[in-house]
Amino acid sequence: MARPPSPRVVLHLDMDAFYAAVEVREDPSLAGRPVVIGHRGRRGVVSTCSYEARRFGVHSAMPSVIAERLCPGAIWLPGRMALYVEVSHAIRAILDRYSPLVEPLSIDEAFLDLTGTARDLADGRRIAAAIKQEIRDRERLTGSAGVAPNKFLAKVASDLEKPDGLVVFPLEEVPTRLWPLPVGRLWGVGPKTAERLNSQGLVTISDLVHAPEGRLARLLGEGSAEHLLALAHGHDERAVEPGRDAKSISEERTYGEDLTSPADIDKALLARADGVTRELRSQGLVARTVHIKVRTGDFETVTRAVTLSEPTDLAEVVLAAARELFRERVSLKGRGVRLLGLGVSGLEAPGAGQAALFVDERQEKLRKLAQTADGIREKFGKAALGRARLLPARKPAGEDDDEGEEGGGEASSLPSVD
């Protein structure tokens, strides 16, 4: 007689104030104090902050001038991405010991499929507690975990009792625990959609569930309405996908003074392309799509993207695409560039797609050169080798060096791996 299928058990782990927590671990004197990761000043942006800073109203992506006003006693740190990545890899190694099905969402959160490993949600809680304890013992950090029969409910659960929380969210508790939450907690409801729903009196998830039939479809379309109502009832059939180590890799910088010179803008694109493709190679990936983000001095933001004919991990190829996007599809209208970002998506392992019929000898030479440079940096440190064009300009004796690698006074931010 065939056994009944094991109940589905999904765990979501979200590290608590990850960058700030790592800094506190490295310097215990920071414990209990408001710590902000980011750069101060009128062009700075908060990357993340400790829970002590959050009590003052500080949060990620907040302009630094507002954060300084809300929490004048905060301790500001620029962030150390290499260290955070190293710690993230150590945590990933712990997760891999508990399940072969781990889907990282970013540097500090991941899904684990415990179906078959855990007998039920209660057993999933036991495993989650063991994972949290091992991370605490080995890395001296805390994370919040949610255990549920699907990804959506597990993600909601991990956020209910932060920091250091552990919440089990069975389907039967959806009416009492999910429905009172704001509509913005549903996947697919961004700020604009939430505002539109709120304007129609649909403020909580319960409001969506109990809205007259067809009303949501008239507002958002049948497909979106069906998707949101399924989530509102706690239904989510999406699988944990272990192959999706990253959806995209990007870097962006906000500048102390707007970039107005074409040469400075091009240099900034080169720096971002160099950093993003270096991260691609470190993860053993290539990318099919290049996208740029430009914010002007008057806060207009545009994003543009292009799909390459072949996936790549070369800065030269990514830079060429970014240059074309900027030249052909961005109009500054005489304004300067306040923020410039470059990213890649459509990530895959090299050779995963159809191979090119002819080998591009120039790209092969560039790839060998890049691999050699990567090896030198790995052995002697990141500062051991760099592009001459990205070196800071020499200044007359007695003058201070500019902040940042591009001479514009970088105010933020850390690269992100989503």
DRENMI-826657 format. One record per atom (N, C-alpha, C): x, y, z. Coordinates in steps of 0.05 Angstrom, whole numbers, padded with zeros to 5 digits, always signed. Atoms other than C-alpha are relative to their C-alpha. Last residue first. Layout:
<pts>
XYZ ...
</pts>
This chain:
<pts>
+00028+00005-00006 +00386+00795-00096 -00007-00029-00006 +00004+00026+00015 +00462+00808-00092 -00028-00009+00008 +00020+00019-00009 +00471+00881-00073 -00001-00025-00017 +00011+00016+00022 +00531+00927-00077 -00020-00020+00011 -00012+00026+00003 +00537+00974-00017 -00012-00015-00024 +00011+00018-00020 +00519+01047-00025 +00014-00026-00004 +00010+00027-00004 +00530+01105-00018 +00004-00016-00026 +00015-00001-00025 +00556+01176-00010 -00012-00027+00007 +00021+00020-00001 +00611+01174-00062 -00014+00001+00027 +00009+00002-00027 +00648+01240-00065 -00022-00020+00003 +00024-00016-00003 +00653+01254-00139 -00010+00001+00028 -00006-00028-00004 +00725+01233-00149 -00025+00017+00004 +00006-00015+00024 +00706+01166-00179 +00003+00030+00004 -00017+00006+00022 +00738+01120-00129 -00004+00016-00025 +00010+00018+00021 +00707+01150-00069 +00018-00002-00023 +00013+00025-00008 +00720+01210-00026 -00007-00016-00024 +00029+00002+00003 +00767+01260-00057 -00010-00025+00013 +00010+00018+00021 +00837+01264-00029 -00030+00001-00001 +00012+00026-00009 +00854+01325+00012 -00008-00016-00024 +00029+00003+00005 +00900+01378-00017 -00010-00027+00010 +00015-00017-00019 +00968+01393+00015 -00030-00001-00005 -00006+00003-00028 +01010+01368-00043 -00016+00019+00017 -00023-00015-00010 +00974+01374-00110 +00004-00004+00030 +00007-00027-00008 +00925+01318-00126 +00025+00015+00009 -00020-00011-00018 +00935+01254-00165 -00007+00029+00006 -00018-00019+00013 +00871+01227-00194 +00019+00011+00020 +00006-00028-00007 +00842+01166-00159 +00020+00019-00013 -00016-00010-00021 +00854+01102-00198 -00007+00029+00007 +00015-00003-00024 +00795+01079-00239 +00016+00009+00024 +00019-00022+00003 +00828+01090-00306 -00016+00006+00025 -00014-00026-00003 +00888+01048-00285 -00020+00023-00001 -00002-00014+00026 +00842+00988-00275 +00012+00027+00004 +00024-00015+00008 +00857+00951-00211 +00005+00013-00027 +00002-00005+00029 +00905+00902-00179 -00026+00014-00007 -00025+00007+00013 +00930+00890-00108 +00000+00007-00030 -00015-00024+00007 +00873+00928-00076 +00025-00006-00016 +00014-00015+00021 +00827+00867-00077 +00016+00024-00010 +00019-00020-00009 +00877+00825-00037 -00012+00016-00023 -00014-00023-00013 +00942+00788-00052 -00020+00021+00010 -00025+00007-00015 +00919+00718-00070 +00010+00023+00016 +00007+00021-00020 +00846+00730-00090 +00025-00006+00018 +00015-00013-00021 +00866+00795-00125 -00007-00020+00023 -00018-00018-00014 +00919+00760-00166 -00014+00013+00024 -00019+00016-00016 +00872+00704-00184 +00019+00016+00016 +00015+00011-00023 +00818+00753-00206 +00018-00017+00018 +00003-00022-00019 +00868+00789-00250 -00015-00009+00025 -00026-00004-00012 +00887+00723-00284 -00001+00022+00022 -00005+00022-00019 +00814+00707-00294 +00027+00002+00014 +00016-00004-00024 +00802+00775-00324 +00004-00021+00020 -00012-00023-00015 +00861+00768-00372 -00016+00005+00026 -00025+00009-00012 +00837+00699-00393 +00013+00022+00017 +00008+00018-00022 +00767+00727-00405 +00025-00011+00014 +00009-00016-00022 +00794+00786-00445 -00007-00018+00024 -00024-00014-00012 +00834+00739-00489 -00008+00016+00024 -00015+00021-00014 +00772+00695-00500 +00025+00012+00013 +00013+00005-00026 +00731+00757-00515 +00015-00022+00015 -00004-00023-00017 +00780+00778-00569 -00012-00005+00028 -00027+00001-00011 +00781+00708-00599 +00006+00023+00019 -00010-00028+00002 +00706+00706-00607 +00027+00001+00014 -00011-00011-00024 +00693+00631-00617 +00010+00028-00005 -00028-00008+00003 +00647+00614-00675 +00010+00012+00026 -00012+00016+00022 +00582+00575-00672 +00029+00006-00003 -00005-00016+00024 +00563+00604-00604 +00014-00018-00021 -00027-00011+00004 +00539+00553-00553 +00002+00015-00026 -00011+00009+00025 +00465+00544-00538 +00027+00014-00004 +00017-00004+00024 +00451+00556-00465 +00014-00011-00025 +00027+00011-00004 +00481+00528-00401 -00018+00003-00024 +00005+00023+00016 +00552+00538-00425 -00027-00012+00003 -00012-00001+00027 +00571+00583-00368 -00006-00025-00015 -00027+00010+00001 +00522+00575-00310 +00011+00002-00028 -00002+00029+00005 +00462+00620-00311 +00029-00008+00001 -00025+00013-00007 +00440+00690-00292 -00002-00030-00005 +00000+00023+00018 +00384+00726-00329 +00025-00016+00004 +00019+00021-00008 +00403+00789-00292 +00000-00021-00021 +00004+00022+00020 +00457+00842-00293 -00020-00020+00011 +00005+00028-00010 +00463+00908-00257 -00003-00019-00023 -00002+00019+00022 +00487+00980-00264 -00004-00028+00012 -00002+00029-00007 +00470+01038-00219 +00002-00016-00025 -00004+00017+00024 +00481+01113-00223 +00003-00029+00009 -00005+00028-00006 +00455+01164-00173 +00003-00015-00026 -00002+00002-00029 +00456+01240-00174 +00007-00029+00008 +00007+00027-00010 +00470+01247-00248 +00005-00001+00030 -00021+00018-00008 +00469+01319-00273 -00010-00026+00010 -00003+00005-00028 +00415+01355-00312 +00024-00018+00006 -00017-00020-00014 +00421+01385-00381 +00004-00004+00029 +00011-00027+00004 +00363+01346-00410 +00015+00021+00016 -00004-00015-00024 +00390+01281-00380 -00012+00028-00002 -00002-00028+00006 +00359+01238-00434 +00003+00016+00026 +00002-00018-00024 +00371+01164-00426 +00004+00029-00009 +00027+00002-00014 +00355+01114-00481 -00002+00016+00026 +00023+00001+00017 +00409+01119-00535 -00027+00003+00014 -00001-00019+00023 +00471+01142-00498 -00026+00001-00015 -00001-00027-00010 +00456+01109-00431 -00001+00020-00023 +00025-00007-00014 +00433+01044-00461 +00000+00029+00008 +00020-00003+00021 +00492+01043-00510 -00027+00007+00013 -00005-00025+00014 +00541+01056-00453 -00022+00005-00021 +00009-00021-00018 +00509+01000-00411 +00004+00028-00014 +00030-00001+00000 +00515+00951-00469 -00010+00023+00017 +00009-00008+00026 +00589+00968-00480 -00031+00002-00001 -00004-00029+00002 +00602+00964-00405 -00010+00010-00027 +00021-00013-00016 +00572+00895-00400 +00002+00030-00003 +00025+00005+00014 +00616+00870-00457 -00023+00014+00014 +00000-00014+00025 +00679+00902-00429 -00026-00003-00015 +00007-00028-00005 +00664+00879-00358 -00002+00015-00027 -00021-00018+00007 +00663+00806-00381 -00009+00029+00004 -00010-00008-00027 +00618+00754-00348 +00022+00020-00003 -00028-00007-00004 +00575+00742-00410 +00007+00004+00029 -00005-00007-00027 +00510+00713-00438 +00030+00005+00004 -00012+00023-00014 +00503+00716-00514 +00005+00008+00029 +00002+00022+00019 +00460+00762-00558 +00011-00026+00013 -00023+00005+00017 +00452+00808-00498 -00004-00024-00019 -00008+00028-00001 +00385+00830-00470 +00023-00005-00020 -00003+00012+00026 +00377+00904-00458 +00010-00029+00004 -00012+00026+00001 +00352+00944-00398 +00002-00010-00029 -00001+00010+00027 +00334+01015-00379 +00014-00027+00000 -00014+00025+00003 +00315+01047-00313 -00003-00010-00028 +00007+00017+00023 +00296+01119-00302 +00017-00025+00001 -00014+00025+00003 +00293+01161-00239 -00009-00015-00024 +00013+00018+00020 +00274+01234-00234 +00018-00025-00003 +00012+00024-00011 +00303+01261-00168 -00017-00015-00021 +00027-00008-00009 +00318+01333-00189 -00017-00025+00006 -00001-00018-00023 +00393+01317-00191 -00027+00008+00010 -00010-00027+00005 +00380+01259-00238 -00001+00017+00025 +00016-00020-00014 +00372+01186-00220 +00013+00027-00003 -00011-00027-00001 +00398+01134-00269 -00020+00018+00015 +00019-00017-00015 +00389+01059-00265 +00013+00027+00003 -00012-00023-00013 +00422+01012-00315 -00022+00015+00015 +00018-00022-00005 +00405+00942-00338 +00014+00023+00015 -00013-00023-00013 +00444+00887-00372 -00021+00022+00005 +00012-00026+00001 +00412+00820-00389 +00016+00021+00016 +00011-00005+00027 +00441+00752-00407 -00011+00029-00003 +00025-00014+00000 +00488+00741-00348 -00009+00006-00029 +00001-00020+00021 +00544+00692-00334 -00028+00012-00001 +00025-00005+00016 +00557+00654-00270 +00006+00019-00023 +00001+00018+00023 +00614+00622-00232 -00024+00002-00017 +00022+00019-00004 +00598+00659-00167 -00001-00021-00023 -00005+00013-00026 +00666+00695-00166 -00022-00021+00006 -00021+00021+00003 +00659+00707-00241 +00004-00014+00027 +00010+00021+00017 +00592+00744-00232 +00021-00023-00001 +00018+00016-00017 +00620+00784-00173 -00011-00024-00016 -00018+00014-00019 +00677+00808-00217 -00016-00018+00018 -00010+00023+00014 +00625+00824-00270 +00021-00016+00017 +00022+00020+00005 +00587+00869-00223 +00011-00025-00013 +00008+00013-00025 +00649+00906-00197 -00020-00022-00004 -00023+00016-00010 +00679+00920-00266 -00008-00015+00026 -00002+00024+00017 +00612+00941-00295 +00022-00018+00010 +00022+00018-00007 +00602+00989-00236 +00001-00026-00016 -00004+00011-00027 +00671+01020-00244 -00022-00019+00008 -00022+00020+00000 +00663+01026-00319 +00004-00012+00027 +00011+00025+00012 +00595+01060-00312 +00021-00022+00000 +00017+00013-00020 +00627+01110-00264 -00013-00025-00010 -00017+00013-00020 +00682+01124-00313 -00016-00014+00021 -00010+00024+00012 +00630+01137-00367 +00019-00015+00019 +00023+00019+00001 +00594+01186-00322 +00010-00026-00012 +00004+00010-00028 +00660+01221-00305 -00023-00020+00000 -00022+00017-00008 +00678+01227-00379 -00004-00012+00028 +00003+00026+00013 +00609+01252-00398 +00023-00019+00008 -00019+00004+00022 +00619+01308-00346 -00005-00028-00013 +00009-00014+00023 +00557+01324-00305 +00018-00005-00025 -00018+00004+00022 +00561+01278-00245 -00011+00014-00025 +00010+00012+00025 +00521+01309-00189 +00022-00004-00021 +00005-00021+00020 +00561+01323-00126 -00010-00013-00026 +00001-00024-00016 +00561+01278-00065 -00005+00024-00017 -00023-00017+00000 +00545+01219-00110 -00004+00026+00015 +00011-00027-00001 +00498+01161-00100 +00023+00019+00005 -00013-00020-00017 +00526+01095-00122 -00016+00026-00002 +00008-00027+00006 +00495+01031-00150 +00015+00019+00020 -00013-00020-00017 +00517+00960-00156 -00012+00027-00008 -00001-00028+00007 +00479+00900-00183 +00016+00017+00019 -00023-00011-00014 +00474+00825-00186 +00001+00029-00009 -00014-00022+00013 +00408+00792-00205 +00024+00008+00017 +00017-00009+00022 +00364+00732-00190 +00014+00022-00016 +00003-00030+00001 +00417+00698-00148 -00018+00006-00024 -00017-00012-00020 +00428+00627-00123 -00001+00030-00001 +00001-00029+00002 +00368+00603-00162 +00016+00013+00022 -00018-00010+00021 +00387+00530-00172 +00001+00030-00002 -00028-00002-00009 +00358+00510-00104 +00019+00011-00021 -00017+00005+00023 +00286+00526-00126 +00030+00004+00007 -00027-00011-00008 +00237+00520-00069 +00019-00008-00022 -00020+00018-00012 +00172+00504-00106 +00024+00016+00010 -00027-00003+00011 +00115+00552-00118 +00020-00018+00015 -00010+00026+00009 +00046+00524-00098 +00029+00002-00010 -00024-00006+00015 +00024+00583-00056 +00013-00026-00008 -00008+00021+00020 -00044+00583-00021 +00023+00010-00017 -00023+00016-00009 -00054+00622+00043 +00010-00021-00019 +00010+00024-00013 -00124+00648+00029 +00022-00019+00008 +00016-00009-00022 -00096+00718+00015 -00012-00024+00015 -00018-00006-00022 -00043+00686-00029 -00016+00007+00025 -00012+00026-00008 -00097+00656-00073 +00018+00004+00023 +00020+00014-00017 -00135+00722-00072 +00010-00028+00008 +00002-00012-00027 -00073+00759-00095 -00020-00014+00017 -00025+00005-00014 -00060+00713-00155 -00002+00010+00029 -00001+00029-00007 -00132+00712-00178 +00025-00006+00016 +00019+00005-00020 -00136+00788-00175 +00001-00029+00009 -00011-00010-00025 -00071+00796-00213 -00020-00006+00023 -00024+00015-00008 -00095+00751-00269 +00010+00009+00027 +00007+00026-00010 -00166+00780-00272 +00024-00016+00010 -00001+00020+00021 -00146+00852-00277 -00003-00027+00011 -00027+00008+00007 -00127+00901-00223 +00003-00019-00023 -00020-00019-00008 -00189+00942-00205 +00028-00007-00012 +00005-00025+00014 -00242+00904-00243 +00022+00020+00006 -00006+00004+00029 -00212+00838-00220 -00004+00026-00016 -00029-00001+00002 -00213+00863-00147 +00009-00003-00029 -00010-00028-00005 -00287+00879-00152 +00030+00002-00004 -00006-00015+00025 -00306+00813-00186 +00011+00028+00005 -00012+00016+00022 -00339+00782-00125 +00003+00018-00025 +00020+00012+00019 -00353+00833-00071 +00014-00013-00023 +00010-00019+00020 -00294+00845-00024 -00020-00014-00018 +00029-00004-00003 -00288+00796+00035 -00012+00021-00020 +00014+00026-00001 -00220+00768+00018 -00030+00004+00000 -00001+00012+00027 -00193+00835-00004 -00016-00025+00000 +00017-00016+00018 -00216+00870+00060 -00001-00012-00028 +00028+00008-00005 -00186+00813+00101 -00019+00016-00018 +00004+00024+00017 -00119+00828+00069 -00029-00010+00004 -00012+00025-00011 -00124+00897+00100 -00005-00023-00019 -00023-00007-00016 -00134+00966+00069 +00014-00025+00010 -00011+00027-00004 -00184+00956+00013 +00027+00003+00013 +00009+00011-00025 -00224+01021+00020 +00010-00028+00005 +00026+00013+00004 -00218+01039-00053 -00010-00013+00025 +00019-00022+00008 -00162+01089-00040 -00028-00011-00005 +00008-00015-00024 -00127+01033-00001 -00020+00022-00007 +00019+00017-00015 -00126+00989-00064 -00011+00016+00025 +00024+00002+00016 -00094+01044-00106 -00021-00016+00015 +00014-00026-00001 -00044+01060-00052 -00026-00001-00015 +00011-00003-00027 -00026+00987-00044 -00016+00026+00002 +00024+00017-00001 -00017+00981-00120 -00014+00002+00027 +00020-00013+00017 +00030+01042-00119 -00026-00017+00000 +00012-00024-00011 +00069+01017-00059 -00022+00012-00017 -00020-00021-00006 +00079+00947-00086 -00014+00025+00011 +00013-00025-00007 +00029+00889-00081 +00022+00020+00008 +00011-00012+00024 +00059+00830-00118 -00014+00026+00005 -00019-00002+00022 +00072+00788-00057 -00014+00011-00025 +00003+00020+00021 +00020+00804-00005 +00020+00004-00021 -00015+00024-00007 +00044+00844+00055 -00003-00023-00020 -00027-00001+00010 +00022+00909+00022 +00017-00024+00008 -00001+00013+00027 -00050+00889+00034 +00028+00000-00011 +00005-00018+00023 -00041+00906+00108 +00003-00014-00026 -00024-00015+00010 -00044+00849+00159 -00008+00018-00024 -00002-00027-00011 -00109+00830+00194 +00023+00017-00011 +00020-00019+00010 -00121+00773+00144 +00002+00027+00013 -00006-00013+00026 -00056+00737+00157 -00019+00022-00007 -00027-00012+00001 -00057+00718+00231 +00007+00015-00026 -00007-00016-00024 -00129+00703+00249 +00027+00014-00002 +00019-00021-00006 -00157+00682+00181 +00008+00017+00024 +00000-00022+00020 -00092+00646+00160 -00021+00022+00008 -00002-00025-00014 -00088+00604+00224 +00000+00024-00019 +00025-00006-00014 -00116+00541+00191 +00002+00027+00015 +00021-00011+00018 -00059+00541+00141 -00025+00009+00015 +00017+00019+00014 -00006+00530+00195 -00022+00014-00016 +00024-00013+00011 +00044+00586+00211 -00016-00022-00016 +00013+00020+00017 +00100+00565+00257 -00027+00011-00009 +00029+00001+00002 +00139+00625+00283 -00008-00023-00019 +00005+00026+00012 +00211+00630+00307 -00030-00005+00001 +00025+00013-00002 +00237+00699+00323 -00001-00028-00012 -00005+00026-00013 +00307+00725+00336 -00026-00015+00004 -00022+00017+00007 +00287+00797+00318 +00000-00027+00015 -00028-00008+00001 +00233+00795+00293 +00006+00020+00022 -00011-00003-00027 +00167+00764+00314 +00030+00006-00001 +00021-00006-00020 +00121+00767+00252 +00012+00006+00028 +00000-00029-00006 +00174+00772+00198 -00018+00008+00023 -00027-00007-00010 +00192+00698+00194 +00001+00030+00008 -00005+00009-00027 +00118+00681+00190 +00027+00010+00011 +00016-00017-00018 +00105+00723+00128 +00007-00007+00029 -00012-00027+00001 +00162+00688+00091 -00015+00019+00019 -00026+00002-00015 +00138+00619+00114 +00013+00028+00001 +00006-00001-00029 +00067+00637+00092 +00025-00001+00017 +00011-00026-00007 +00091+00655+00022 -00005+00002+00030 -00020-00021-00002 +00138+00596+00015 -00012+00027+00010 -00008-00011+00026 +00088+00541+00032 +00019+00024+00004 +00003+00020+00022 +00065+00493+00087 +00007+00012-00027 +00028+00000+00010 +00095+00538+00141 -00002-00020-00022 +00005+00028+00009 +00157+00549+00184 -00029-00002-00008 +00028+00006+00003 +00183+00620+00194 -00003-00028-00011 +00009+00022+00018 +00252+00636+00220 -00030-00002+00000 +00028+00006-00006 +00286+00698+00249 -00010-00020-00021 +00018-00002+00023 +00361+00702+00250 -00028-00007+00009 +00027+00010-00003 +00413+00714+00304 -00015+00003-00026 +00021-00016+00012 +00488+00720+00300 -00027-00012+00004 +00008-00021-00020 +00547+00693+00339 -00019+00020-00012 -00004-00027+00011 +00573+00657+00276 -00007+00023+00019 -00023-00002+00018 +00584+00586+00301 +00006+00028-00009 -00024+00011-00011 +00540+00583+00363 +00025+00005-00017 -00008-00015-00024 +00486+00630+00340 +00026-00010+00011 -00009-00025+00010 +00483+00598+00271 +00010+00018+00023 -00026+00004+00012 +00479+00530+00304 +00012+00026-00011 -00019+00003-00021 +00423+00554+00349 +00028-00005-00011 -00004-00026-00014 +00382+00582+00292 +00022-00003+00021 -00015-00017+00019 +00391+00517+00252 +00006+00027+00013 -00028+00010+00001 +00370+00475+00312 +00017+00017-00019 -00014-00008-00025 +00309+00519+00324 +00029-00010+00000 -00005-00029+00001 +00289+00512+00251 +00015+00009+00025 -00023-00003+00017 +00296+00436+00256 +00007+00030-00002 -00024+00011-00013 +00250+00434+00316 +00025+00004-00016 -00007-00020-00021 +00200+00480+00282 +00025-00009+00015 -00014-00022+00013 +00200+00434+00222 +00009+00021+00019 -00027+00010+00003 +00182+00377+00269 +00017+00021-00015 -00012+00000-00026 +00121+00417+00290 +00029-00010-00001 -00008-00027-00006 +00105+00432+00217 +00014+00001+00028 +00023-00019+00001 +00104+00358+00200 +00011+00027+00008 +00025+00016+00001 +00150+00298+00192 -00024+00018-00003 +00017-00005-00023 +00210+00341+00175 -00026-00015-00003 -00019-00001-00022 +00261+00313+00127 -00015+00005+00026 -00013+00026-00001 +00207+00292+00078 +00021-00002+00022 +00019+00021+00005 +00189+00364+00063 +00015-00027-00001 -00005+00022-00019 +00243+00408+00093 -00019-00023-00004 +00022+00019+00002 +00247+00456+00034 +00007-00023+00018 -00008+00028-00001 +00293+00513+00055 -00025-00017-00002 +00021+00021-00005 +00282+00585+00036 +00014-00027+00002 +00002+00023+00017 +00337+00638+00043 -00024-00017+00008 +00024+00016-00003 +00356+00705+00072 -00002-00022-00020 +00007+00006-00028 +00417+00747+00086 -00026-00014+00004 -00024+00006-00017 +00457+00755+00021 -00008-00009+00028 -00019-00022-00001 +00393+00751-00020 +00023-00009+00018 +00014-00023+00011 +00337+00703-00038 +00018+00024-00002 -00007-00026-00011 +00377+00639-00028 -00016+00022-00014 +00003-00021+00020 +00339+00576-00047 +00007+00027+00013 -00003-00026-00011 +00361+00515-00007 -00001+00021-00022 +00017-00019+00015 +00337+00445-00026 +00001+00027+00014 -00012-00004+00026 +00392+00397-00004 -00015+00021-00017 +00017+00006+00023 +00368+00407+00067 +00016+00004-00025 +00027+00008-00008 +00398+00410+00137 -00019-00006-00022 -00001+00024-00015 +00472+00410+00121 -00028-00010+00009 -00003+00023+00018 +00462+00460+00065 +00001-00026+00015 +00026+00007+00011 +00436+00510+00116 +00001-00025-00018 +00017+00012-00021 +00501+00510+00154 -00026-00009-00011 -00011+00026-00005 +00542+00521+00091 -00015-00015+00022 +00010+00018+00021 +00496+00579+00074 +00010-00029+00004 +00027+00006-00008 +00513+00611+00141 -00012-00019-00021 -00001+00018-00023 +00587+00607+00125 -00028-00008+00009 -00008+00027+00010 +00575+00636+00055 +00001-00020+00023 +00023+00012+00014 +00536+00694+00086 +00007-00028-00010 +00018+00010-00021 +00594+00708+00134 -00025-00014-00013 -00013+00023-00013 +00642+00714+00076 -00017-00013+00021 +00002+00023+00018 +00593+00758+00037 +00013-00025+00012 +00028+00010-00001 +00586+00804+00097 -00003-00024-00018 +00005+00014-00025 +00662+00810+00104 -00028-00012+00001 -00015+00025+00002 +00672+00827+00030 -00004-00017+00026 +00014+00020+00015 +00616+00878+00035 +00014-00026+00000 -00022+00016+00010 +00647+00919+00091 -00012-00024-00015 +00006+00027+00010 +00601+00976+00110 +00024-00014-00012 +00003+00001+00029 +00612+01051+00115 -00008-00027-00011 -00022+00017+00011 +00597+01055+00190 -00004-00003-00030 +00001+00005+00029 +00555+01109+00224 +00025-00016-00008 -00027+00006+00008 +00543+01108+00300 -00001-00009-00029 -00007+00025+00013 +00477+01140+00315 +00029-00002-00006 -00021+00014-00014 +00470+01196+00366 +00009-00026-00013 -00026-00014+00001 +00433+01243+00320 +00022-00014+00014 -00017+00014-00020 +00377+01192+00309 +00028+00013+00000 +00016+00017-00017 +00318+01224+00273 +00017-00012+00023 +00018-00017-00015 +00358+01282+00244 -00016-00017+00020 -00015-00016-00019 +00415+01238+00223 -00018+00017+00018 -00009+00018-00021 +00367+01189+00191 +00016+00015+00021 +00024+00005-00016 +00334+01246+00152 +00008-00018+00023 +00006-00024-00015 +00402+01270+00127 -00025-00003+00018 -00016-00002-00024 +00421+01199+00109 -00007+00025+00017 -00022-00019+00003 +00364+01190+00060 +00014+00005+00026 +00006-00027-00009 +00325+01127+00079 +00023+00019-00006 +00006-00017+00023 +00339+01066+00036 -00009+00028+00009 -00016+00003+00025 +00338+01020+00098 -00011+00018-00022 +00003+00025+00014 +00304+01046+00161 +00016+00001-00026 -00019+00004+00022 +00311+01098+00216 -00006-00026-00014 +00013-00004+00026 +00248+01111+00257 +00018-00003-00024 +00002-00029+00005 +00282+01122+00324 -00014+00006-00026 +00019-00011-00019 +00267+01050+00344 -00003+00030-00003 +00027+00002+00011 +00301+01029+00280 -00020+00011+00019 +00004-00024+00017 +00368+01055+00307 -00029+00000-00011 +00000-00024-00017 +00365+01005+00365 -00004+00026-00016 +00027-00003-00011 +00344+00951+00316 -00001+00024+00019 +00006+00018-00022 +00410+00960+00279 -00029+00006+00010 -00006-00011-00027 +00414+00994+00212 -00008-00020+00021 +00016+00014-00020 +00413+00981+00137 +00008+00011+00027 +00001+00027+00011 +00438+01012+00073 -00016-00018+00018 -00004+00022-00020 +00421+01083+00095 -00002-00027-00015 +00024+00017-00003 +00430+01133+00038 +00006-00022+00020 -00002+00027-00010 +00479+01191+00031 -00026-00014+00002 +00005+00019+00022 +00471+01251-00014 +00001-00029+00009 +00025-00006+00014 +00462+01303+00041 -00006-00019-00023 -00001-00022+00019 +00515+01273+00085 -00026+00003-00016 +00013-00024-00009 +00529+01209+00122 +00001+00021-00022 -00018-00023+00001 +00547+01144+00088 -00016+00025+00008 +00005-00018+00022 +00516+01076+00101 +00019+00023+00002 -00018+00006+00021 +00509+01024+00156 -00007+00018-00024 +00010-00004+00027 +00475+01055+00216 +00022-00007-00019 -00021+00002+00021 +00487+01031+00287 -00013+00003-00027 +00011-00003+00027 +00443+01053+00346 +00022+00001-00021 -00001-00028+00010 +00476+01024+00408 -00012+00002-00028 +00020-00017-00014 +00459+00961+00447 -00001+00028-00009 +00024+00014-00008 +00523+00926+00425 -00019+00019+00016 +00023-00012+00014 +00573+00973+00392 -00027-00012+00009 +00007-00026-00013 +00627+00957+00443 -00024+00014-00013 +00021+00003-00021 +00623+00885+00418 -00007+00026+00014 -00007-00020-00020 +00663+00904+00355 -00022+00000+00021 -00029-00006+00002 +00665+00847+00305 +00009+00020+00021 -00016+00024-00007 +00598+00820+00328 +00030+00006+00000 +00001+00002-00029 +00569+00890+00327 +00015-00025+00009 -00017-00020-00011 +00592+00897+00255 +00001+00000+00030 -00027+00008+00005 +00561+00831+00236 +00020+00020+00012 -00006+00022-00019 +00496+00852+00268 +00028-00010-00003 -00005-00013-00026 +00496+00918+00228 +00007-00021+00021 -00025-00015+00002 +00504+00881+00162 +00007+00012+00028 -00024+00016+00006 +00451+00829+00180 +00026+00016+00001 -00017-00024+00004 +00396+00869+00214 +00028-00009-00007 +00009-00025-00013 +00368+00801+00236 +00020+00022-00004 -00019-00009-00020 +00381+00744+00187 -00008+00027+00010 -00007-00027+00006 +00319+00719+00150 +00018+00010+00023 -00018-00011-00019 +00306+00644+00148 +00008+00028-00009 -00013-00025+00010 +00245+00617+00112 +00017+00011+00023 -00012-00018-00020 +00227+00544+00125 +00011+00025-00014 -00019-00020+00011 +00180+00503+00082 +00009+00018+00022 -00011-00017-00022 +00144+00439+00104 +00021+00018-00012 -00020-00019+00009 +00098+00402+00055 +00008+00018+00024 +00010-00027+00001 +00062+00343+00086 +00022+00020-00007 -00008-00015-00023 +00093+00277+00066 -00012+00028-00001 -00022-00019+00003 +00055+00240+00012 +00005+00016+00026 +00009-00026+00007 +00011+00182+00036 +00023+00019-00003 +00000-00019-00022 +00048+00116+00034 -00013+00027-00009 -00017-00023+00002 +00029+00067-00020 -00003+00018+00024 +00017-00024+00000 +00000+00000+00000 +00018+00025+00000 
</pts>
